[in-house]
Amino acid sequence: MPEPTAFYLTTPIYYVNDAPHIGHAYTTVAADMVTRWHRQRQEPVWFLTGTDEHGQKVLRTAEANGVSPQDWADRLVTESWQPVLGLLDVANDDFIRTTQERHTTRVQAFIQDLYDKGEIFAGSYEGPYCVGCEEYKLPGDLVAGTGEFEGQQVCAIHGRPVEMLSEQNYFFRMSAYTQRLLDFYEANPTFVQPASARNEVMAFVRQGLQDLSISRSTFDWGVPIPWDTSHVLYVWFDALLNYATAIGYGAQDPGEKARFERTWPADVHLVGKDILRFHAVIWPAMLMAAGLELPKQVFAHGWLLVGGEKMSKSKLTGIAPSQIVDHFGSDAFRYYFLRAIPFGQDGSFSWEDLAARYNAELANGFGNLASRVAAMIGKYFGGALPQAGPPGPAEQALEAVAVRAVAEAEAAIDRLALHEAIGAVWTLVEATNGYLTEQAPWQVAKDAAESDGDGHLQGGRLATILVTAAEALRALAILLHPVTPQAAASLWQQLGADAPLGPLESQPVASAADLAGLPPGTRVTKGASLFPRLEDPADAPA
């Protein structure tokens, strides 16, 4: 029997001209949350990320640092890009580098195929070029410079002057795909999301597409054009193909061919909105020309803003992920950025907001809930989960919250409304805290009817309350595992759930809503606090 089709999600592959900042990390942890959630649905998943290592920007950065571009890329990948995945608890299945042979040889095969089909022709081009974007710019893409660049036309994204380039190049007949793309967008309204991104792409393509310059002859850091090695392939034409080459496009090995067949097309390309056109216009046109199926969705999230400006190392607004993780932990990093910013919109980052949310929501809301329940089970029942009585209205109401939380979170995940998914789950945190306040198990424990003649607690109402609260925590461990994997794993261990139920990652999302999973006698222990309270939020890094 053939293997089932995998849910295939990609991040952009990141330029190695510098180390990652939290804008890159934001994209990656969002991708990780989505793919972890699909794994909790018990689906096969393939999660790809990686690095884009060719192009003029990387070449110039390497030269400025006195090393070869390959040495520069090797250093950045080894010392910065791959380590940040571990720092953020990212569970990617593959890491593609565009300098790897598995990529470069397959790229050459792809481009040769388009050339043989007449999709590529020789020509010349002159126009403004932004090295930061690695893109020729249209007049509407430029703005008037300010400050030191006053009187010059600058890139609207990077704020730096463009360069006028004139080259003999090879061109892709992208203009021929204007109507085919518009027809595809109309037939597949969720291909580009969110709606604002779709509208932008539709408006751009309706203006009519120009043929695309896809080679460079003024430098040699790139994939050589197979029929004319005096040219290297335009870095974006090279980079976009990683989504296909990494999973086996063009491979000779039968196993890799089979993986491509069961994985392609991608379910989601997750990108920042500044690279939307490459993914929603150029990439599908390339695939149409090659006769390959198009991805199911390109989702463009917003920018992270610091001081009102897009996160950028060149503008000195870049913050390294380690600056946050070293103080707050990786779970807090993931939770904050995925919940505080509506996914798909721009969002502002501040240390004060992060510290406030950490204490209010993670430490006081979730972490304290876990500590209280474990402590009371230890105090009143010696750490052994008692036998619960029949559920009453309060227990039924809490289970209804769990059912609704799962349903709403599932729907939000499918829309990539990640902040809404976490918000839905958080209703169970709040409802469980409210349940304990209303039921006051510490008061119930004083009831003589709860104990035998020697003062030992027998169970009854107290048992029902604490078992229900423990079951809510079991549900939260499952639902928050894609968001805060370390805290969820610690909670699963404290609940003693592994022995009777199996590993956390094997728990189906749907099972979380049934608050009757832990058997009586399960050992519950109060471990270290999931989120230790920050005594002085002002101590957060500035």
Buried (B, 14 or more C-beta within 10 A) or exposed (E): EEEEBBBBBBBBBBBBBBBBBBBBBBBBBBBBBBBBBBBBBEEBBBBBBBBBBBBBBBBBBBEEEEBEBEEBBBBBBEEBBBBBBEBBBBBBBEBBBBBBEBBBBBBBBBBBBBBEEEBBEEEEBEBBBBBBBBBBBEEEBBEEBEEEBEEEBBBBBBBBBBEEBEBEBBBBBBEBBBEBBBEBBEEBEEBBBBEBBBEBBBEBBEEEBBBBBBBBBEEEBBBBBBEEEEBBBBBBBBBBBBBBBBBBBBBEEEEBEBBBEBBBBBBBBBBBBBBBBBBBBBBBBBBBBBEBEBBBBBBBBBBBBBEEEBBBBEBEBBBBBBBBBEBBBBBBBBBBBBBBBBBBEEBEBEBEEBBBBBBEBBBBBBBBBBBBBBEBBBBBBEBEBBBBBEBEEBBEBBBEBBBBBBEBBBEBBEBBBBBBBBBBBBBBBBBBBBBBEEBEBEEBBEEEEBBEEEEEBEBBBBBBBBBBBBBBBBBBBBBBBBBBBBBBBBBBBBBBBEEEBEEBBEBEBBBBBBBEBBEEEBBBEBBEBBBEEBEEBEEBEE
